[in-house]
């Protein structure tokens, strides 16, 4: 029993000493993390993926059906215009040519026979007219001669039409025979061959494709799919860079040539095809390669830039307490950064306007009219709608696109407006926090352009204030901690 009491006494003394030592530990000083304002390049860009294709491709097909007798070109072959690249079996078409020739000869013979017959009918008609004038033959014989002459003339015209038809059939047979010889329509490179020797092609409703030719592989294009949220910032002439998996260490460059108006919807995602012209003098780029494209929207070289981490930081009252600094007073502001934006501010402005003398109200009315509104008795805009917002002005009918004198709609795109925004940063000057509002330009996701030189390069900006183990963050509501584990104290403890 004495041993148990001694053990309990020693344990209690140990726990008391540990608790006293823990509670006497000094608070850990908060850590202030900063970044430095620097100078450099800022590039605002849009990312996309695309497929490399030749600028001009031509599908070579067959207009007639038949069996492939011989091929004169293969993959990667360089061909010239009108060069023979394939031949079909011509035996069937040669037979059709001979048959058409025979039909034409028979039609010509019929024309000659009927020409002789009409000459004979005309001679008989002339003889009958002479005898009838002397009353040597009855009138019926004269009428019979006239009918025979007209009938011979009609038969001759019909025979001549048949001869013309036979000539056309012969020409068609010769054309079909000529189509058995497949020639290249352009100077180019064979990038695809769809048939082999002995294969039969059938040209019924659609001409079968035999070859795919690329006009010039030294000029390529990237068909990039731009998301609908970014297409409004794409303009012809913008610089685009891209990479391909075949050359991971190389970056290629091109220019935007066209933004097509045709939307492409895949799983409710809308994209627009954008064409990028790419030079390929060394022929390293191949058709069908997947390109990871970066389109340069705006670029600023050698400008003062601020890390975006500093723009995202916001100082709280607890941070000032942890740093032993006075907590700044937060001004009560409404929408737009002024008191007139809140309902209470508008009420006070209305009361002040009503109590003003008439000579002071006139300048305010005039200023409101210059801003596009029409003040009423209460001093607010009469053109406010029921929701408290000024309706947008109704614009006049725009000039139709087809009447603006442009050949393509790409030439009618308005230039991109200048990017000007407002931001807030906190300076760390002499162990003190100082808030500064800045005018900002374009951003590349990591840095943002500084338009006004309110802070020079080299200035330290705060990005985070925390203890060594992140004690600055308050526990989440409802979170529990184990009573058996000692909790590290933070400066939030009261």
HURAHU-V370177 format. One record per run of one state. SS is the DSSP state (H for helix, E for strand, L for the rest). FROM is the first residue (numbers start at 1). LEN is the number of residues. Records with the same first field share a line. If there is no record, write none. Layout:
BEGIN
SS->FROM-LEN + FROM-LEN
END
This chain:
BEGIN
L->1-1 + 24-7 + 37-1 + 55-2 + 63-3 + 72-6 + 80-4 + 89-2 + 134-5 + 180-1 + 184-4 + 194-6 + 202-6 + 215-4 + 228-3 + 234-5 + 245-2 + 267-2 + 280-10 + 313-4 + 323-12 + 338-1 + 342-1 + 355-3 + 371-4 + 376-5 + 382-2 + 385-5 + 391-10 + 404-5 + 413-8 + 430-2 + 444-3 + 451-9 + 467-28
H->2-22 + 91-43 + 139-41 + 231-3 + 308-5 + 317-6 + 335-3 + 339-3 + 343-12 + 358-13 + 401-3 + 409-4
E->31-6 + 38-17 + 57-6 + 66-6 + 78-2 + 84-5 + 181-3 + 188-6 + 200-2 + 208-7 + 219-9 + 239-6 + 247-20 + 269-11 + 290-18 + 375-1 + 381-1 + 384-1 + 390-1 + 421-9 + 432-12 + 447-4 + 460-7
END
